[in-house]
């Protein structure tokens, strides 16, 4: 699954850094890397066009908006 985390200004102002940190810790990888089992690749992207609901990420073709460090676990469990 390809995870794109928006790190543009709108998401950054709404703490996308915490989202990235949570994903890196949970998956055991850094931006630009893929998990050892090949299930997840984590990337930073400039904008996904959902600024009003920042911070957000895209997993495959699905948008997940208004993220918190707590909601990330539930999102990843879907995949």
Secondary structure, 3 states (H helix, E strand, C coil): CEEEEECCHHHHHCCHHHHHHHHHHHHCCCCCCECCCCCCEEEEECCCCCHHHCCCEEECCEEECCCCCCHHHHHHHCC
